[in-house]
Amino acid sequence: MSLPDHERKRGWLKPTFIVFFATVVFPLVLTASVSGKSAAEKLLTTMVQPLFIAIATVLAIGFVLLRRNERRVGATLICGASLMWVVSMPFFASRLIDSWEASIESSTPSASEPFDYLIVLGGGTSVAPDGRAQFSSAGDRVGYAASLYLSGVAKRLVTTGDTLHLDGSLSGSFQPKDDPSTQTKKIWMGLGIPAEAISELAGQNTFSEMASLKEHPEYWQGKRCGILTSAFHLPRAMKLAERVGVQAKPIAADHRTSTGPVTFNQFLPETDGLVRFQMIFKEWLAMRISR
């Protein structure tokens, strides 16, 4: 039974207040009483971000619609917003990444058993506005590989990755400097690694990188070879390597596992948590289609 018009007009106030109290007031008061003023201020900073405001608004609208007996739409909005809240929580994303990265055991490099070749997958570099090669968010791949070479754990380094070839691009074409392998080689040489100790391997994605590696058995057949990439990317990379018959040891860099104590902030939706969830979902999907 639908509500009278005057009740429909006022029906938004109570559910909106309940959502506001449950998602904003209660967490702030609880955080301030347990963890102090600084923690509450940090929590408030998260609450004024667009993602949090959008999810809380959709929740409020959903409960308003439920009160107005528009249950199907209201329940759909509440379920959708709740799902988005969960998958974008840093707590959920961190546990998901912890589990994903632990799904494969990484080798521990040792100078007593150096690698003949260390294959470093592209994706750890970018180009600065001045044209300088620089580390990207996954730059630990490049830095860790350099440290392994300089400490005698790897005899030779192989960097992978070239750029996509686009037809009809509105912003021009990619240049050789845009190749991840070229960027990585420049950084390594700048760190004192000689050019003759570095090889470049083609590949526009992980699948094609492994196909290229298969065509160079001198890097891995009968050799001590390692494949180094980000820990979250390692399960997919090694599955593709095994599929094409490449024999190599997995080496993890750029760990994204959670550290430190659990705080109230980790239970609020954040864009960083959503990005982490999307990153693992992408890896899972690519593994399902063997790409």
N, C-alpha and C positions, 0 to 999 in steps of 0.2 A: 504494500500500500504506500502510495507516494505521500510526502509530507505537505502540509499546507504551505502556501506561498510565503507567509511571514516566517514560518519556521525554516523554510529552505534558504531564505535570505540570511538568517542568523545561524544556520547550521554549520557554517564554515568555521566559526570562532572556536568552539570546543575542541574539535579534532586538530585544528592547527595549533592550539595551545598545548595539547597533549604531545604532539610531535615535537614542538619546540622545546618543551620541558624534557622529554626523553632523550633528544639528540643533542641538546645544547646545555640547558641549565643543570641537569643532574650530572652529566660528565664533568662539567666545569667545577661544580661544588665538590664532587667526590675527589677530583684531582687536586684541587687546592687544599682539601683537608688531609689528604694522604701524602701528596708529594710536594706541596708548597706552591707559593705564588708563581715562581718561574715556570714550573711545569704547566700550571693553568694558563699562563700567558702563551706558552708554546702551543697548547691545545687550542686556544682561541684563534691563533694565527692559522691553524689548519681549518678551522670552522668558517673562516671568511674567504676561503678559496672557492673558485667557481664550481669545482666538482662537488664539494660538500654541499654548497648551497643548492645546486641543481638536484641532487639526490634527496635532500631534506624537503625541498619544494614538491617534488613528485610524490613523496610519501604523504605529505600533508594533503595534496590534491586527491590522492587515492582514498584516504580516510574520510575526506569530505564527501566524496562520491558514495562511499559505503553508507555514510549517515543518511544520504539522500536516496538510499535504496537502489543506486545504480551500481549494483554489486559486481557485475562482470567486468566493467571498465575499471572500477575501483580496485578490485582484487588484482587485475592484470598490472595496474600501475604499482601497487604495493609490492607484488612479487618481483617485478622487473627492477624496481629501485632497490629492493632488499638484496637481490642477486648482484647488482652493480656494487652495492655497499660491500658485500663480502669479498668479491674478487678483487676489489681495489684496496682492501685493507693491507697495510704492510705486514701485519702478523700472518695473514693467510698466504700472501705472496712469498714471504720469507720461508715459511714451512714448505711451500711447494718447490721453491728453488733448492732448499736443503735436500729434499727427497730426490729431486731430479739429478742434482750434481753427484749425489751419493750412489746413483744407479750404476756407475762404472768406476772401477778402481784405477786410480792414476798411478803411473810408475814414479818412483822417486829417483831422479837423476843422481848419478854418482861419478866422481872423477876416476874411480877405480875401474869403471866400465863405461868409458865415453862412447857417445853415439857417433857412428861414422857420418850419418846425415840426420839433421834435425829439420823436419818439414814444419814450417810455421805458416798456418793458414791466414790468408788476408782478412782484413776487417779491423785491424788495430791502428789504422792511420787515416789521416785526411790531409787536405791542403789548406794552409793558412791563406788569408787574403793577399799576403805578399808573395805567395808561391812557395813558401817554405813547407816541407813535409813535417807534420806534427802528429803526436799521439792522439787517437780518438778515445772514446770511453772504454774501448777494449784494448787500450795501448799496452796493458801489461803483457799481452802476447809478445809484442816486439821487444819490450824491455827485458822480460824474463829470458827470452831466447838469447839476447845479447849477453846477459850475465852468464848464461850457461856456456856460451862459446868462450868468453873471456876468462872463465874459471877452468877451462879445459875439459868441460863435460861434453861438449860437442865439437867435432873436428871441422864440420862444414855445415852451413846453414842454407836452407832452400826456402825462399819466400814465394808465396803463390798469389794469384789474383790479377786479372786485367779488367778493363772496364767494358760495359755493354756497348754494343754498336747499334746506334739508333738511326733510323731513317725518318726524316721529316721533323726533327726536333726543333722547337721554336727558340730554344736558347743556345743553338750551336751544337758542335760536336765535342766529345771528350777528347782530351789531349793525352799524350803519353805520360805527362806528369800526374794524371789522374789515376793511373794504374796503381793499385795497392802494393804490388810487388816493387814498383819503382820507388814509391814513397818509403817503403820499409828498407830498401837497399840504401837509400840516401841517409836515413837515420843511423843505420848500422855503420856505414862508412864514417859518418861523423863521430861515432863513438870509438873509432880506431880499428874496426874490423876490416881487414883487407878485402878488396873487391874480388880477388881470386878465390876467397873462401865462401863467396855468396853465389848462389844460382837462383834463377827466376823460373817460375813455372806458371803456365797459363791456367785460366779458370775463372769463369764469371760467377760461379756459385760453388757450393760444396760438392755437388754432384759432378760438375765438370772439372773441378780441381782434382778429385779422386780419379776421374777418367784420364786426366793428364799424367797423374802420378803413376797410373798403371802402365803408361807408355814409356816410363823411365825406370825400368827394373834395376838399373845401376844404383839407384838411390836406396833400394830396400831389399832386393833379392840377395840373400846370403850376406847381408850387412846388418849391423846394429842400427836400426832406424827408429826415430821417434816422431810422432805427430803431435804438435803442440798447438793448442787453441784454447779458447775460453772454456771454463769448466762446464758451463751450461750447454755449450755447443759440442763438447767432446763425445757424448753418447751417440749423437747423430753422425758425427764425422767418422767415428770408428766403425759404426754399422755400415756406412757406405764404403769404407776402406776394405772391410771384410768381404763385402759383396763383390768387389772387383778383384779380390785376391791379393791386395796389398798387405804385406806383413810388417807391422810396426807396433811400437809400444805407445800407449796413450800418455800424454803429459798435460796436466791441467794448469792453466794460468787464469788470471782475471776472475777469481772466485767471487760469487755474489751471495754466499751463504750469510745467514744472519749472525750478528755478534752483539754482545751487550745484553743488559736486562730487558725484560718485557715492560713496556710503558703503556699508559692509556692511549697515547697517540697512535700506537700500532693498530688500534681497533677502529680508527676513523678512516673513511675513504680518502685516499690521496692519489694524485696522478702518478707518482712514482710506483705505488703498489699496482696500479692498473697497467703501467708499462711493463713491469716485471711479469705480471700474469700473461700479457700478450706475448712477451718474449718466449716464455715456456710453451704457450699454446702453439706458437709458430714452430718451435722445435718438434713438438709432439706431432703436429700435422704433417710436417715435412718428413718425419720418420715413417708415418703411416703410408705416404705415397713414394717413399724411397727417393727423396730429393734433398 
